[in-house]
Amino acid sequence: MAGPSGQIALPLDWSAGGANDGPLIVGASNADAVRYLRHVATWPVRTAVLTGPRGSGRSLIGRLFARETGGRVIDGPASVSEEEIFHAWNAAQSSGTPLLIIADAPPAEWNIALPDLRSRLAAVPVLTIGEPDDCLARDLIEALFGQRGIAIAPEVPSYIVPRMERSYAMIHRIVAALDAASLEKGRGIGIRLIRETLLSQGLIDPDLLERQDATTCR
């Protein structure tokens, strides 16, 4: 069932996040990955690799996956040895308990020295989180401000998104910059503060200041 901004209502309460997490916002860029992770019983092998940009919520997805399936998550293949990944892969196949590996790139781009591990990972499905679309970017901006205890008007993300580089990293930078500017100047986060702050820090394109946003998310 689709909700506001095309978000997907998830079973297993994935949308609630964890005790120290914000909500998992699902949109076009991550819906396929989340859908696959929800259906472990259909996996051809008991292992999957999840890739995506830093700040895209991939670690949150991993924590929710572990919580709801009881599976193991390796967040960053460089954090463990190749032998440990190899044994984790074998353990997942023999026990049926799923293994999720979170990485910056698919296994084909890893420098794997262990031939047996390389051959096993060649058969593993790779799930990819793309950069956010306009609607997910708006919802993420709102959610990140909410995590900081800041209520914003609907026009705030609507103004920012058409004028920014479309990436998770930029969203996090913009929210942090506006939070700091609001505290420093003792002003609420409105269009004037957004323009002043993001222009001075080079976080929005000045050529797009007069752009009109035609995207409808609600």
RADAJO-V781187 format. One record per residue. N is the residue number from 1. RES is the residue in one small letter. SS is DSSP state (H for helix, E for strand, C for the rest). PSI is psi in radians with two decimals (none if undefined). Layout:
# RADAJO-V781187
N/RES/SS/PSI  N/RES/SS/PSI
This chain:
# RADAJO-V781187
1/m/C/2.23  2/a/E/2.48  3/g/C/-2.76  4/p/H/2.50  5/s/H/0.40  6/g/H/0.19  7/q/C/2.68  8/i/E/2.25  9/a/C/2.11  10/l/C/2.47  11/p/H/3.10  12/l/H/0.25  13/d/H/0.53  14/w/H/-0.54  15/s/H/-0.23  16/a/H/-0.23  17/g/C/-2.92  18/g/C/-3.04  19/a/C/-0.63  20/n/C/0.28  21/d/C/2.76  22/g/C/-3.10  23/p/C/2.68  24/l/C/2.02  25/i/C/2.12  26/v/C/2.22  27/g/C/-2.88  28/a/C/-0.53  29/s/C/-0.37  30/n/C/0.00  31/a/H/-0.70  32/d/H/-0.73  33/a/H/-0.80  34/v/H/-0.72  35/r/H/-0.74  36/y/H/-0.74  37/l/H/-0.38  38/r/C/-0.26  39/h/C/1.09  40/v/H/-0.57  41/a/H/-0.37  42/t/H/-0.04  43/w/C/2.33  44/p/C/-0.56  45/v/C/2.81  46/r/C/0.44  47/t/E/2.53  48/a/E/2.71  49/v/E/2.30  50/l/E/2.13  51/t/E/2.76  52/g/E/2.91  53/p/C/2.67  54/r/C/2.46  55/g/C/0.08  56/s/C/0.01  57/g/C/0.20  58/r/H/-0.64  59/s/H/-0.64  60/l/H/-0.77  61/i/H/-0.72  62/g/H/-0.74  63/r/H/-0.70  64/l/H/-0.68  65/f/H/-0.81  66/a/H/-0.70  67/r/H/-0.71  68/e/H/-0.40  69/t/H/-0.30  70/g/C/0.14  71/g/C/2.96  72/r/E/2.52  73/v/E/2.24  74/i/E/1.87  75/d/E/1.53  76/g/C/1.79  77/p/H/-0.41  78/a/H/-0.22  79/s/H/-0.21  80/v/C/2.92  81/s/C/2.81  82/e/H/-0.63  83/e/H/-0.68  84/e/H/-0.70  85/i/H/-0.72  86/f/H/-0.81  87/h/H/-0.61  88/a/H/-0.69  89/w/H/-0.85  90/n/H/-0.72  91/a/H/-0.67  92/a/H/-0.71  93/q/H/-0.71  94/s/H/-0.59  95/s/H/-0.39  96/g/C/-0.10  97/t/C/2.14  98/p/C/2.67  99/l/E/2.25  100/l/E/2.22  101/i/E/2.17  102/i/E/2.25  103/a/E/2.88  104/d/C/-0.46  105/a/C/2.81  106/p/C/2.79  107/p/H/-0.51  108/a/H/-0.38  109/e/H/0.01  110/w/C/2.67  111/n/C/1.46  112/i/C/2.10  113/a/C/-0.49  114/l/C/1.95  115/p/H/-0.70  116/d/H/-0.65  117/l/H/-0.73  118/r/H/-0.74  119/s/H/-0.65  120/r/H/-0.77  121/l/H/-0.36  122/a/C/-0.38  123/a/C/0.06  124/v/C/2.29  125/p/E/2.44  126/v/E/2.12  127/l/E/2.38  128/t/E/2.29  129/i/E/2.15  130/g/C/3.03  131/e/C/2.68  132/p/C/2.50  133/d/C/3.10  134/d/H/-0.77  135/c/H/-0.73  136/l/H/-0.66  137/a/H/-0.74  138/r/H/-0.81  139/d/H/-0.63  140/l/H/-0.71  141/i/H/-0.82  142/e/H/-0.74  143/a/H/-0.70  144/l/H/-0.67  145/f/H/-0.67  146/g/H/-0.67  147/q/H/-0.48  148/r/C/0.05  149/g/C/0.44  150/i/C/2.11  151/a/C/2.29  152/i/C/2.70  153/a/C/2.68  154/p/H/-0.49  155/e/H/-0.26  156/v/H/-1.04  157/p/H/-0.55  158/s/H/-0.57  159/y/H/-0.73  160/i/H/-0.83  161/v/H/-0.80  162/p/C/-0.20  163/r/C/0.06  164/m/C/2.80  165/e/C/2.32  166/r/C/1.53  167/s/C/2.71  168/y/H/-0.70  169/a/H/-0.74  170/m/H/-0.66  171/i/H/-0.82  172/h/H/-0.69  173/r/H/-0.75  174/i/H/-0.79  175/v/H/-0.77  176/a/H/-0.74  177/a/H/-0.74  178/l/H/-0.62  179/d/H/-0.81  180/a/H/-0.73  181/a/H/-0.68  182/s/H/-0.73  183/l/H/-0.75  184/e/H/-0.71  185/k/H/-0.11  186/g/C/0.61  187/r/C/2.66  188/g/C/2.86  189/i/C/1.72  190/g/C/-3.09  191/i/H/-0.70  192/r/H/-0.81  193/l/H/-0.67  194/i/H/-0.86  195/r/H/-0.87  196/e/H/-0.85  197/t/H/-0.86  198/l/H/-0.55  199/l/H/-0.78  200/s/H/-0.49  201/q/C/0.09  202/g/C/0.54  203/l/C/-0.12  204/i/C/2.73  205/d/C/2.03  206/p/H/-0.42  207/d/H/-0.24  208/l/H/0.19  209/l/C/-0.61  210/e/C/0.20  211/r/C/2.45  212/q/C/2.27  213/d/C/2.06  214/a/C/0.02  215/t/C/2.29  216/t/C/2.10  217/c/C/-0.34  218/r/C/none
